[in-house]
Amino acid sequence: MKNLLTATVALGALFNPLSQALAQAWPEKTITIVVPTAAGGANDAIARIIGQGLSAKLGQPVVVENKAGAGGAIASEHVAKAAPDGYTIMLGYIATHGINPALQKLKYDPVTDFEPIGMIAASPTVLVVNNNVPAKNAKELVQLIKAKPNTFNYASAGNGTAPHIAGELFRMSAALEMQGIPYKGSAPAVVDTIAGSTQLMFPSMFTAYPQVKGGKLRALGIAGEKRSIVMPELPTLAEQGIANVNMSQWYAMFAPAKTPKAVIDKLNKEMNAILTDKATEKKIEDQGAEVETGTPDQLKAFVKKEAAHWKAVVTAAKIQID
């Protein structure tokens, strides 16, 4: 037993410098950022902003690979099973590492199957209505819905998505009788809300801002704990007397579990440097999000907290996916 222990200690001592050496040599080839949604959305845009920055700092190409489907589960499973060498990482977000575990049985664990790299940004959802709805603020909208129960419909990007859950939180908080209409993605949901087929929606700021700015939708409130720097004049729902409707769509970077700590630390350091660059910060704000930095340990604790929070919300609202 003593000889076995001695050999184990010796092997560990040998492996650690080897791991450090490998990490110091990293990266020696192209890095892939896997995005769990289709090209063109906020996740994709933010991943490409970070990818450009990492490529410049690390001296290697960084490519973005979109693997949409199953609410982000396809991409998450792919990265969870990837080699833990730092060459495959993932742009995770509220669905993949927060909401999904509460909604479905997954083939990955958002905590144990990943090494958190760091937080990137967060974007609140926004309560919007089409121009045929006369409400000028959230209180007026609540009064309209209560005056005509079950005649208002809210659109979502699909059952179990952030816009759906935000809509349910709004319905429960204000004690409203209205129906949710799920779509296959935010784009068709926004189109029908503009057209008047549905009256309201809770899209991300990334999705909402161009439509609000263009006068096609009217924003009534921020579904978050604070006002957005993108639309600072728009009050939160809580400021308007509607509590507990907090849906911030956050974005963060993850690697497969067992990726060397030195690689994770290097990625975190370079990513935080990118995010504190004023030009990069402006690019992310243009996507309707606000930069948020942090350590891998802070992201790990945050993911655990999010998973517990959304499990309680999904259970209370009896939310199910198709």
Secondary structure by P-SEA (a helix, b strand, c coil): caaaaaaaaaaaaaaaaaaaaaaaacccbbbbbbbccccccaaaaaaaaaaaaaaaaacbbbbbbbbccccaaaaaaaaaaccccccbbbbccccccccccccccccccccccbbbccccbbbbbbbccccccccccaaaaaaaaaaccccbbbbccccccaaaaaaaaaaaaaccbbbbbbcccaaaaaaaaaacccccccccccccaaaaaaccccccccccccccccccccccccccccccccccccccccccccccaaaaaaaaaaaaaaaacaaaaaaaaaacbbbbbbcaaaaaaaaaaaaaaaaaaaaaaccccc
